[in-house]
Amino acid sequence: MGTRWDSGAEPPASVPALLHEQIAVVDATVTLSGVQPKPRWTLTWLEGRPVAELETGAVVRQDRDGQVVVGHVDALED
């Protein structure tokens, strides 16, 4: 199981700094209606590279070239 935190909260220390800016950009797009809880992020590692996935399906990750990529879980290819 990966590290988890609420959308809009500061990422935990285990989240690489190179992902923080784009996580904040994604967080800024999250809209809630009524008493709906904030979605949560999960940090995992794939082939030694960080992958932060929001429960909405948004993904912020580091690609093979070391670049930060933002997309959706259904649309990302590496």
N, C-alpha and C positions, 0 to 999 in steps of 0.2 A: 504494500500500500504506500502511496506517495504522500508528500506533504500537502496539507489542505489549508486554505484560508478563504475568507469572504471576499467577494468582489468589492472593490473600493477600499479595502484595508491595505496597509503596507505589507508587501510580500515578506515572508519570513527570511531570515538570514541565509537559509539553505537555497533560496532562489537566486541564481546567478544575476549579478547586476546588469548584464547585457540584455536581459529580458524585461527589466523593470519599466523602461520607457514605453514599450509597446503594450505591456500589460495595462499600464495606466490609460493608454489610448483606447483599448478595448473596454476597460471599466467605464470610461466616459460615455460610451454608447449604450450601456445597460440601462434600460428603463423598467421600472416596476409599476405594477398597478395594484391598488388596494393594499392589502396586508401581505402580499406575496413576499416570501423571504428572498434575501439576496442570493444569487447563484454563488457557488463556491468554485474556486480554482483547485486543481490537483496538479502537483509537480511530479513528473516521473522522468525517467532517463531511458533513452532508446539509443543503443549503440554508442553509449558514452556521451550523448548530447541531451541537453535539457528540453523537456516538452511540458509546457503549462497549458492545461486544457480547462476551459470554463464549462460549467454544466450546460450552457446554451449551445455548445458545440464549437465555440471559438477556440482557436489554438494559436499559441505563440511558442515558437520553437527555434532552435539553432539548426541550420542545415549543414550539409557536408562541408561547405566552404566557409563555415563559421559565421554566416550572415543570419540575422534574425528574420524569420518569416512569420507572417500573420495570415491566417486563413480559417477555414472551417474544417472540422474533422472529416466531412464527406468529400472535400475537394482537394486536399493536400496530397501531393506526390513528391517524393524526394529523388 
